[in-house]
Amino acid sequence: MSKSSVVHSIRENLTDQTEKAEKEVESFVLVPDNTKYYIMLGYALLIMFSGFLFNTPPEIFQGMQAIIVAPSILVTDYFEIANIGSALFNSGLLMVVAIGIAKGNHVNMNGPLIAAILTIGGFALFGKTPFNILPILLGVYLYSRVQKEKFNKFILPAFFGTALGPLISQVSFGYDFPLVQGIFLGVLLGTLAGFVLPSLAAHFIRFHQGFNLYNIGFTCGITGMFFMAVFRAFGYNHEGVLFVSTGNNPTFSIYLGLLFLSFIGVGLFYNRWNFKGYKNLLTHAGQLVTDFVTLNGFGVTMINMGILGLISTLYVVMVNGELNGPIIGGIFTIVGFGAFGKHTKNILPIFVGIYLATLFNIWDVNSTGALLGALFGTTLAPIPGRFGWQYGVLAGFLHMAMVMNVGALHGGMNLYNNGFSGGFVAAFLVPIITSLKKEVI
């Protein structure tokens, strides 16, 4: 498919959404942007201060020190290397930072921004820190200055681009450089990575035609692959890690259940205490760019986010998985994208495909890798959303094999490994499906 046809498809998708939103705007309560900001800030602070339910202030302070100096290569569970309280504090803190930056740059609290904030919060449980996100943000900011554009135009690449946080942390603390030299190199390389992300992301979306929701994840995978290749060329390499905690299910089943029920409650409040509009939300394929807040309203979107949170948590519990930092991070990310492309109809086929794959391949269904594949594999939700559930099952099945093999390319320096894998799966599968269905995207 040519560049012009893909761009035309995306523009056509946006035009259709705008027309639908204009027709439906009277059917839902319009929530002021400031109110949406206050609600998201409230959840960020709730997560942040809930850390004190698990650990004392001194323990959280010590845990934050351990988190900040961790190389943070995939998969590094902050529950395990620090403690639960400090991981939750880190998660809420980074969400507050993101909300503050967005508000200061006058960005509307729409679906993509909500997805970005909750994704940052999720990955702050296993990879993102106050130290390693800042160089990425700085790099994107410098890019905006060079382009003579406002930073708010690039806020999403900046926020999602923090997936490369481990690049900064590994160079700063993981390669045995002298501390000052390591930090300088880490910040420098992170700033460079942030600088190139916006232009790369704009081009790579054509590779998967918007059927991979984690487009920046694919972009970061390519970027991390190049950095890792250079590191290895100079003799710098590292082994993969798997630091995960266990035994948290009783507590976090309740914690997450109450949290996501509150999302549904807030949504019902702003949707006149009914589910009107939710059925319409389920009709969207989810292909980039699908903003549920604009299309269906903030209330229905919050209901959708809460339902996705409950379903995702239930899946983990039903297959006897562990609710640790990475897994909860995956659940948070699904909830965030409940405002930006995901709903029950287009994620469940992916879950089924992943589950079926684990019945036949070498990975246990309740292993951390398989669960991360299931949760983050919902990046491919637009495929069943557009073409039907059977293709979603196939996409999930293929994704399970792909995601277990691409992490070595970037050495775990891209936290959105499933977004990297999803880009390849979508690029491979979508042309075949469209050819068979004789459908022009």
TINU-811051 format. One line per 5 residues: number of its first residue (from 0); their letters; for each residue x, y, z of N, C-alpha, C. Coordinates in steps of 0.05 Angstrom, whole numbers. Example, Ala and Ser with C-alpha at 12.3 -4.5 7.8 and 13.67 -1.06 7.14 Angstrom:
BEGIN
0> as> 264:-114:156:246:-90:156:264:-66:156  257:-45:142:273:-21:143:258:1:157
***
This chain:
BEGIN
0> mskss> 17:-24:0:0:0:0:18:25:0  11:44:-17:28:68:-19:25:87:5  44:105:7:44:124:29:19:141:28  11:150:4:-12:167:1:-38:153:9  -40:127:2:-65:112:8:-68:107:38
5> vvhsi> -45:102:52:-47:98:81:-54:124:95  -42:146:87:-48:172:98:-77:179:93  -87:172:69:-115:178:62:-133:161:80  -126:136:85:-142:118:102:-144:129:130  -122:139:141:-121:149:168:-138:175:169
10> renlt> -134:192:149:-150:217:149:-180:212:146  -186:192:129:-214:184:125:-226:174:151  -210:158:166:-219:148:192:-225:171:212  -207:191:212:-211:214:229:-235:230:221  -240:233:194:-263:248:185:-289:234:193
15> dqtek> -289:207:189:-313:192:197:-319:195:227  -297:194:243:-301:197:272:-312:225:279  -302:245:265:-311:273:271:-340:275:264  -348:264:241:-377:266:234:-394:251:253  -385:227:262:-401:212:282:-403:227:308
20> aekev> -380:239:316:-380:253:342:-399:277:341  -400:291:318:-418:314:316:-447:305:317  -453:282:306:-481:272:307:-489:263:335  -469:252:350:-475:239:376:-470:257:400  -460:282:395:-451:298:417:-473:305:436
25> esfvl> -498:305:426:-520:312:444:-529:287:461  -519:264:455:-528:240:468:-513:234:494  -492:249:500:-478:245:524:-471:271:538  -465:270:563:-459:293:579:-431:303:572  -429:328:565:-403:339:559:-389:347:585
30> vpdnt> -367:335:591:-352:340:616:-330:360:611  -329:382:626:-308:402:622:-280:390:624  -262:401:609:-235:390:608:-222:391:635  -227:413:650:-215:415:677:-224:393:695  -250:386:693:-261:364:709:-247:338:703
35> kyyim> -242:332:677:-228:308:669:-200:308:680  -187:331:680:-160:333:692:-161:327:722  -181:338:736:-182:333:765:-187:304:771  -204:291:754:-209:262:759:-184:246:754  -169:251:733:-145:236:727:-124:241:749
40> lgyal> -122:267:758:-104:273:779:-111:259:805  -137:257:810:-147:243:834:-138:214:834  -141:201:811:-132:173:810:-102:170:813  -87:189:801:-58:188:804:-50:191:833  -62:210:847:-56:214:875:-65:190:892
45> limfs> -87:178:884:-97:154:899:-77:131:897  -67:126:872:-47:105:869:-21:112:883  -13:137:881:12:146:894:11:142:924  -10:152:937:-11:151:966:-21:124:977  -32:107:959:-39:80:968:-14:64:975
50> gflfn> 9:73:965:34:60:971:39:59:1001  29:79:1015:33:80:1044:16:60:1060  -2:47:1045:-17:25:1058:0:0:1060  21:-1:1044:38:-25:1042:65:-22:1056  75:2:1057:102:7:1068:103:34:1082
55> tppei> 122:36:1101:125:61:1116:140:81:1098  138:107:1105:153:128:1090:183:122:1087  197:114:1108:226:107:1104:230:84:1084  212:64:1086:215:42:1067:210:51:1038  190:68:1035:184:78:1008:207:95:998
60> fqgmq> 219:111:1015:242:128:1007:266:110:999  271:90:1014:293:71:1007:286:56:981  261:49:979:253:35:954:255:52:930  249:78:932:252:96:909:281:99:901  298:99:921:327:100:914:335:75:898
65> aiiva> 325:52:906:332:27:892:320:28:863  296:38:861:283:40:834:298:59:816  306:81:825:319:101:808:346:92:797  361:76:813:388:67:804:387:39:791  363:28:788:361:1:775:364:4:745
70> psilv> 379:-14:732:381:-13:702:354:-15:688  335:-28:701:307:-29:692:302:-43:665  321:-60:657:317:-76:633:293:-94:636  278:-100:615:257:-119:616:267:-146:625  254:-159:645:231:-150:660:240:-146:688
75> tdyfe> 238:-121:698:247:-114:725:223:-104:741  213:-121:758:189:-115:775:198:-99:799  188:-74:801:196:-57:824:184:-68:850  162:-84:848:153:-97:873:175:-114:885  191:-127:867:211:-146:875:237:-133:883
80> ianig> 247:-114:867:274:-102:873:272:-80:894  248:-70:899:244:-49:920:222:-59:939  199:-48:937:176:-58:952:150:-48:939  128:-59:947:102:-52:935:96:-22:938  101:-12:962:94:16:968:109:35:950
85> salfn> 135:31:947:151:50:931:144:47:901  136:23:892:128:19:864:102:35:859  83:33:877:58:48:873:63:78:875  80:86:893:87:114:896:100:124:870  118:108:859:131:116:834:110:118:811
90> sgllm> 92:99:810:71:99:790:54:124:791  44:130:815:27:154:818:42:180:813  68:180:822:84:204:818:88:210:789  95:190:773:99:195:745:74:203:730  51:192:739:26:201:728:20:230:734
95> vvaig> 27:239:759:23:267:766:41:284:749  66:276:745:84:291:728:73:294:699  63:272:688:52:272:661:28:291:660  11:289:679:-13:306:680:-5:335:682  15:341:698:24:369:701:36:380:675
100> iakgn> 52:363:661:64:372:636:42:377:615  22:358:614:1:362:594:-16:387:600  -22:391:626:-38:414:633:-23:440:627  3:440:634:19:464:629:22:470:600  18:450:583:21:455:554:-7:456:540
105> hvnmn> -28:458:556:-55:462:546:-64:440:527  -59:415:535:-68:392:519:-95:383:529  -114:378:511:-140:369:519:-138:341:531  -154:336:552:-155:310:565:-173:292:548  -162:282:526:-177:265:508:-168:236:511
110> gplia> -178:218:494:-172:190:496:-142:184:494  -128:194:473:-100:188:471:-84:197:496  -90:220:507:-75:230:530:-81:212:555  -106:204:559:-112:186:581:-97:160:578  -96:149:553:-81:125:548:-51:129:555
115> ailti> -40:151:548:-12:156:553:-6:158:583  -23:172:598:-19:176:626:-21:149:641  -41:133:635:-43:107:649:-22:87:640  -12:90:615:10:73:606:36:80:621  40:106:625:63:115:641:61:104:669
120> ggfal> 37:106:681:33:96:708:37:65:709  28:51:689:31:22:689:61:14:688  75:26:670:103:19:666:121:31:688  111:49:704:126:58:727:127:37:749  113:15:745:115:-8:763:137:-27:754
125> fgktp> 148:-23:730:169:-41:721:186:-30:698  197:-6:702:215:3:681:219:33:678  199:49:686:201:78:684:205:90:711  223:110:712:230:124:737:230:154:733  230:170:754:232:199:750:258:207:736
130> fnilp> 279:190:738:304:196:725:304:189:696  294:165:689:298:156:661:277:166:641  256:179:650:237:190:631:244:218:622  259:233:638:264:261:632:281:265:607  302:250:602:317:255:577:301:250:552
135> illgv> 283:231:552:265:227:529:247:251:525  235:261:546:218:285:545:234:309:535  259:312:544:276:334:536:282:331:506  288:307:497:294:303:469:271:311:450  247:303:458:224:310:442:219:340:443
140> ylysr> 224:352:466:220:381:468:240:395:450  265:386:449:285:399:431:277:395:402  265:372:396:256:368:368:234:388:361  216:393:380:195:413:375:206:441:371  228:447:385:240:474:381:253:476:354
145> vqkek> 267:454:346:280:454:320:259:457:297  236:444:301:214:445:282:198:471:284  204:487:304:190:512:309:160:507:313  154:485:327:126:478:334:123:478:364  98:480:372:92:478:401:97:449:411
150> fnkfi> 107:447:435:112:421:447:87:404:449  64:417:453:39:401:457:32:385:432  43:392:409:38:377:384:51:349:386  72:348:402:88:323:404:86:310:431  65:317:447:63:307:474:59:277:475
155> lpaff> 45:265:455:41:236:456:66:221:449  82:228:428:108:215:424:126:218:448  124:241:462:141:245:485:133:226:508  108:224:514:98:208:536:102:178:529  93:169:506:96:141:499:125:134:494
160> gtalg> 141:154:486:169:149:480:186:142:505  174:147:529:188:140:553:192:110:556  181:95:536:186:66:535:216:60:534  232:80:525:261:76:523:276:83:548  261:86:570:273:92:596:296:74:603
165> plisq> 294:47:599:316:29:605:342:35:590  340:48:567:364:56:553:381:75:570  367:94:583:381:113:600:391:100:625  374:84:638:382:71:663:404:50:660  403:35:638:424:14:634:451:27:629
170> vsfgy> 452:48:612:477:61:607:487:76:632  469:87:647:477:102:671:487:84:694  473:62:697:479:46:721:485:16:716  483:7:691:486:-21:685:511:-30:671  526:-11:660:550:-18:645:577:-13:659
175> dfplv> 576:-8:684:600:-4:701:617:20:692  604:40:680:618:65:676:622:79:703  642:96:706:642:113:729:615:128:731  605:132:755:578:142:759:571:167:743  589:187:745:583:213:732:584:209:701
180> qgifl> 604:194:692:606:189:663:582:173:653  573:153:668:550:137:660:525:153:659  520:170:679:496:186:679:497:206:655  520:218:650:522:237:628:516:223:601  528:199:597:523:184:572:494:176:570
185> gvllg> 483:166:592:455:158:592:436:180:585  440:203:597:423:227:592:427:236:563  451:236:554:457:245:526:444:226:506  447:200:509:435:181:490:404:181:492  394:184:516:365:186:519:353:210:506
190> tlagf> 367:233:508:358:257:495:359:254:464  380:241:454:382:236:426:359:218:416  353:197:432:332:179:425:305:194:424  300:211:444:276:226:445:274:245:421  296:256:412:297:275:390:288:262:364
195> vlpsl> 295:236:360:289:224:334:261:210:334  249:206:357:224:191:359:201:203:343  195:229:345:171:239:331:171:235:301  194:240:288:195:236:259:193:207:252  206:189:267:204:161:261:175:150:265
200> aahfi> 162:159:287:135:149:292:116:157:270  119:180:259:101:189:237:104:172:213  128:161:208:132:144:185:125:115:190  130:105:214:126:76:219:96:69:221  79:88:225:50:82:227:40:70:200
205> rfhqg> 54:77:178:46:67:152:54:37:150  73:28:166:82:1:164:60:-19:172  46:-11:194:24:-29:203:-4:-18:198  -5:6:185:-31:18:176:-50:24:199  -39:29:223:-56:36:246:-69:13:259
210> fnlyn> -61:-12:252:-73:-36:265:-57:-45:289  -35:-31:295:-20:-35:320:-23:-10:337  -38:-12:358:-44:11:375:-19:23:387  1:7:393:25:16:405:46:24:384  38:44:368:56:52:346:83:62:356
215> igftc> 83:76:379:108:86:390:124:62:401  111:41:409:125:17:418:140:5:395  128:4:372:143:-6:348:166:12:342  161:38:343:182:58:337:205:55:357  198:52:383:219:49:403:234:23:400
220> gitgm> 220:3:390:234:-23:385:255:-20:364  249:-6:342:268:-1:321:291:16:332  285:37:347:305:55:357:323:40:377  311:24:395:327:9:414:344:-12:401  334:-23:379:350:-43:364:375:-31:353
225> ffmav> 373:-6:342:397:7:331:417:14:353  407:24:376:425:31:398:438:6:408  423:-16:411:434:-41:421:455:-52:402  450:-50:376:470:-59:357:496:-44:359  495:-18:364:519:-2:367:533:-10:393
230> frafg> 518:-13:415:530:-21:440:545:-48:437  532:-67:424:545:-93:421:569:-91:403  569:-73:384:592:-70:366:616:-60:382  612:-46:404:633:-36:420:638:-54:445  625:-77:445:631:-96:467:613:-93:491
235> ynheg> 592:-77:489:575:-73:512:549:-89:508  545:-109:524:521:-126:522:511:-132:550  488:-144:553:478:-151:579:459:-175:575  456:-190:596:438:-213:596:409:-203:602  390:-218:592:362:-212:599:357:-218:628
240> vlfvs> 337:-204:639:331:-208:668:301:-215:671  295:-227:693:267:-233:700:264:-231:730  260:-207:740:255:-203:769:225:-198:772  211:-218:784:183:-215:788:175:-224:816  156:-212:827:147:-219:854:123:-238:853
245> tgnnp> 118:-251:875:95:-270:876:80:-266:902  56:-278:904:41:-278:928:24:-253:933  19:-237:912:5:-212:916:-25:-214:909  -34:-237:899:-61:-239:888:-83:-232:907  -83:-242:932:-106:-236:950:-110:-206:953
250> tfsiy> -87:-191:958:-89:-163:963:-96:-147:937  -83:-154:915:-87:-138:891:-112:-146:876  -123:-169:881:-149:-175:869:-170:-155:880  -168:-150:906:-187:-131:919:-180:-103:910  -154:-96:911:-145:-69:904:-154:-61:876
255> lgllf> -148:-78:857:-155:-72:829:-185:-74:824  -199:-92:837:-228:-94:835:-241:-69:843  -234:-58:867:-246:-33:877:-239:-10:859  -214:-9:850:-205:13:832:-221:14:807  -225:-9:794:-239:-9:768:-269:-6:771
260> lsfig> -280:-15:794:-308:-10:799:-313:20:803  -293:34:814:-296:63:817:-295:77:790  -280:66:771:-280:77:744:-309:75:732  -321:51:736:-348:48:726:-367:67:740  -364:70:766:-381:88:781:-378:117:772
265> vglfy> -354:126:767:-350:153:757:-363:156:729  -359:135:713:-371:136:686:-401:137:687  -413:121:704:-442:122:707:-452:149:716  -437:162:734:-445:188:744:-446:208:721  -426:207:704:-424:226:682:-440:217:657
270> nrwnf> -453:194:659:-469:184:637:-498:181:646  -506:198:666:-534:199:676:-543:172:687  -525:157:699:-530:132:713:-543:111:695  -532:109:671:-541:88:653:-518:81:634  -521:59:619:-501:50:600:-506:59:572
275> kgykn> -523:78:568:-529:88:542:-504:97:528  -500:88:504:-476:96:488:-455:74:488  -456:56:508:-435:36:509:-437:16:485  -461:9:478:-465:-9:455:-453:4:430  -456:30:427:-445:44:403:-415:44:404
280> lltha> -403:47:428:-374:46:431:-363:20:420  -378:-2:425:-368:-28:416:-368:-32:386  -380:-13:372:-381:-16:342:-355:-5:329  -339:9:344:-314:20:333:-293:-2:330  -280:-2:307:-259:-22:303:-235:-17:321
285> gqlvt> -229:9:327:-206:15:344:-181:22:329  -182:22:303:-158:28:287:-149:57:293  -122:61:294:-112:88:298:-123:107:277  -134:130:286:-135:141:313:-165:140:321  -172:126:343:-200:124:352:-202:135:381
290> dfvtl> -212:159:384:-214:172:410:-242:168:421  -245:150:440:-272:145:451:-283:168:467  -266:185:479:-275:208:494:-290:227:476  -278:232:452:-291:250:433:-315:237:420  -313:211:414:-335:198:399:-359:191:417
295> ngfgv> -354:182:441:-375:171:458:-379:184:485  -361:203:491:-364:217:516:-346:206:538  -340:223:558:-323:215:580:-336:194:597  -362:196:602:-375:177:620:-374:149:609  -382:144:584:-382:118:572:-353:107:570
300> tminm> -335:125:565:-307:117:563:-297:107:590  -304:120:612:-295:111:638:-308:84:644  -333:80:636:-346:54:640:-330:32:625  -323:38:600:-308:19:584:-281:13:597  -268:33:607:-242:29:620:-244:11:644
305> gilgl> -265:16:661:-269:0:684:-275:-29:678  -292:-34:657:-298:-61:649:-274:-76:639  -257:-62:623:-233:-75:613:-214:-82:636  -212:-64:656:-195:-70:679:-204:-95:694  -231:-98:698:-241:-121:712:-237:-147:695
310> istly> -241:-145:669:-238:-169:652:-209:-177:652  -190:-158:649:-162:-164:648:-152:-177:674  -161:-165:696:-153:-176:722:-164:-205:725  -189:-209:717:-202:-235:719:-187:-256:702  -178:-248:679:-163:-266:662:-138:-276:676
315> vvmvn> -123:-258:688:-99:-265:702:-105:-284:725  -125:-278:740:-132:-294:763:-142:-322:754  -158:-323:733:-170:-348:724:-149:-368:714  -127:-358:703:-106:-376:693:-84:-380:714  -90:-371:739:-71:-374:761:-45:-359:757
320> gelng> -47:-336:745:-23:-319:742:-18:-302:766  5:-289:767:12:-272:790:7:-242:784  -6:-229:802:-11:-200:800:13:-185:811  35:-185:795:59:-170:803:61:-144:788  83:-130:790:86:-104:778:81:-103:748
325> piigg> 96:-120:732:92:-120:703:63:-127:695  51:-147:709:24:-155:701:4:-132:707  7:-120:730:-11:-97:736:-6:-74:717  19:-71:709:26:-51:689:11:-56:663  10:-82:655:-5:-89:631:-34:-83:634
330> iftiv> -45:-89:657:-74:-83:662:-79:-53:661  -62:-37:673:-65:-8:672:-64:2:643  -47:-10:627:-45:-1:599:-70:-8:583  -81:-32:588:-106:-38:575:-128:-19:583  -129:-12:609:-149:7:619:-145:34:605
335> gfgaf> -120:43:603:-115:69:590:-125:69:561  -119:47:547:-127:46:519:-157:39:516  -171:36:538:-200:35:538:-211:62:531  -195:82:530:-203:109:520:-193:114:492  -179:94:481:-164:99:456:-162:74:438
340> gkhtk> -185:61:434:-185:39:415:-192:12:424  -191:6:450:-197:-21:460:-224:-23:474  -238:-45:469:-262:-51:484:-265:-81:485  -286:-91:498:-288:-119:503:-289:-136:477  -303:-126:457:-306:-142:432:-280:-145:417
345> nilpi> -262:-125:419:-238:-128:403:-213:-137:418  -215:-140:445:-193:-152:460:-196:-181:466  -221:-190:470:-226:-218:477:-216:-238:457  -219:-233:431:-207:-252:411:-177:-254:414  -163:-232:421:-134:-233:425:-128:-251:449
350> fvgiy> -143:-248:471:-139:-265:494:-142:-295:487  -163:-300:471:-168:-328:463:-145:-339:446  -135:-322:427:-113:-331:411:-88:-336:427  -82:-319:446:-58:-323:463:-62:-349:479  -86:-352:491:-91:-376:507:-88:-401:491
355> latlf> -99:-402:467:-96:-425:450:-67:-431:443  -52:-409:438:-23:-413:432:-9:-427:454  -15:-420:479:-1:-431:502:-8:-461:506  -31:-470:494:-38:-498:496:-20:-515:478  -8:-503:458:7:-518:438:37:-512:439
360> niwdv> 44:-489:449:73:-482:448:86:-487:475  111:-477:479:127:-485:502:123:-468:526  106:-447:524:103:-428:546:78:-435:562  80:-434:588:57:-438:606:38:-414:605  12:-419:605:-7:-398:603:-5:-378:625
365> nstga> 4:-387:649:5:-369:672:33:-358:677  51:-362:659:78:-351:662:77:-321:657  96:-306:668:96:-277:665:98:-269:636  114:-283:620:117:-277:592:91:-281:576  78:-303:582:53:-308:568:31:-288:575
370> llgal> 30:-282:601:10:-262:610:15:-234:599  41:-227:598:48:-201:586:40:-201:556  44:-224:543:36:-226:515:6:-223:511  -9:-235:530:-38:-233:528:-48:-204:533  -38:-192:554:-47:-165:562:-38:-144:541
375> fgttl> -12:-144:535:-2:-123:517:-8:-131:488  -13:-157:483:-20:-165:456:-46:-153:446  -61:-141:464:-86:-128:455:-80:-102:440  -54:-96:436:-46:-75:417:-58:-81:389  -63:-107:384:-74:-115:358:-104:-115:357
380> apipg> -117:-103:377:-146:-103:378:-160:-93:353  -148:-74:338:-162:-65:314:-166:-86:293  -150:-107:293:-153:-129:273:-179:-143:276  -186:-154:300:-213:-165:303:-235:-144:301  -228:-120:310:-248:-99:309:-256:-92:280
385> rfgwq> -237:-94:262:-243:-88:234:-251:-112:218  -238:-135:222:-242:-158:204:-258:-181:216  -262:-181:243:-277:-203:255:-261:-218:276  -275:-231:294:-263:-244:317:-243:-266:309  -249:-280:287:-231:-303:280:-203:-293:272
390> ygvla> -202:-270:261:-176:-259:254:-161:-248:279  -177:-240:299:-165:-233:324:-152:-256:338  -165:-279:337:-154:-304:348:-128:-311:334  -128:-309:308:-104:-315:292:-82:-295:299  -89:-269:302:-69:-249:308:-57:-254:336
395> gflhm> -73:-262:355:-63:-268:382:-45:-292:381  -52:-312:366:-36:-337:364:-8:-330:352  -8:-315:331:18:-308:318:34:-289:336  20:-271:350:34:-252:367:49:-266:389  37:-287:400:50:-302:422:77:-313:413
400> amvmn> 79:-323:389:105:-333:379:124:-310:373  114:-289:361:132:-266:354:144:-252:378  127:-246:398:136:-229:420:158:-242:436  158:-269:437:179:-283:452:206:-283:438  207:-272:414:232:-274:398:244:-247:391
405> vgalh> 229:-225:394:239:-199:384:254:-183:406  250:-191:431:262:-176:453:292:-175:452  305:-196:441:334:-196:439:345:-175:421  328:-166:401:337:-146:382:344:-119:396  327:-112:415:332:-86:429:343:-91:457
410> ggmnl> 349:-115:464:361:-121:490:345:-113:514  319:-112:511:302:-105:534:302:-75:539  313:-59:521:314:-30:526:288:-16:517  271:-30:503:245:-20:496:224:-34:513  212:-19:531:192:-30:549:167:-40:534
415> ynngf> 162:-28:511:138:-36:496:145:-58:476  155:-80:486:163:-102:468:140:-113:453  116:-113:465:93:-123:451:84:-104:428  89:-78:432:83:-59:410:102:-64:387  127:-71:393:147:-77:372:138:-102:357
420> sggfv> 131:-123:372:121:-148:360:95:-143:344  77:-128:356:51:-123:344:53:-109:317  73:-92:314:77:-79:288:84:-99:266  100:-118:273:107:-139:253:84:-157:247  69:-165:268:46:-182:263:25:-168:246
425> aaflv> 19:-143:252:-1:-128:237:8:-124:208  34:-118:204:44:-113:177:44:-139:161  47:-162:174:46:-188:160:18:-197:154  0:-193:174:-26:-205:173:-47:-189:157  -47:-162:161:-67:-145:149:-68:-147:119
430> piits> -45:-145:105:-47:-147:76:-58:-174:66  -52:-195:81:-63:-222:73:-93:-222:77  -102:-212:100:-131:-212:105:-146:-195:85  -135:-171:79:-149:-153:60:-149:-165:32  -128:-179:25:-127:-192:-1:-148:-214:-3
435> lkkev> -151:-230:18:-170:-251:18:-199:-241:19  -203:-219:33:-229:-207:35:-236:-188:13  -215:-183:-4:-218:-164:-27:-229:-138:-17  -217:-128:5:-225:-103:18:-203:-83:16  -208:-59:8:-188:-38:7:-190:-21:32
440> i> -167:-19:46:-166:-4:71:-166:26:65
***
